[in-house]
Amino acid sequence: MAELIVLLGLIVLVVVFIGLLKLGLFLVILPLKIGIGVIKLVVLLVLGIPLLIIGVVLLAAAAPVFLVLLPILALLALLVLPFVLVLKLVF
């Protein structure tokens, strides 16, 4: 009977030791993961803000072209529409 109690005690100690080991690893790895996440965020912000500025500038430069082309393309679409409808009905 005493051996059974000692064996159960050892099992409990092993389980507690494994739990503490996992907790220790968690307490070491979690701050590292958070730190790496913060570094990633900073890198993405440092790279992303200039890309955002470039995109806005390109959009501002291209907007007048699109504003001129849009009515022309709409008129072209209205001119082509009857032919497309006829071809859809025929085929």
C-alpha angles and dihedrals in degrees: 000000000000091000090055091052091048090048092050089047091053091048090051091048092050092049092048091047091051090048092050090047090053090047091050092050089047091051090051100040098042096062089045091052091047091048092050089048091053090048090051090050092050092048092049091049092048091050097034101053095058090045089051091051091049091049093050091048092049091047090050090050093047097043096083090050091052092045090055095042097046097072090043091052091046090052090047090051091052091050093050096042098086092051092049092050092049092049090049091052094046097046 
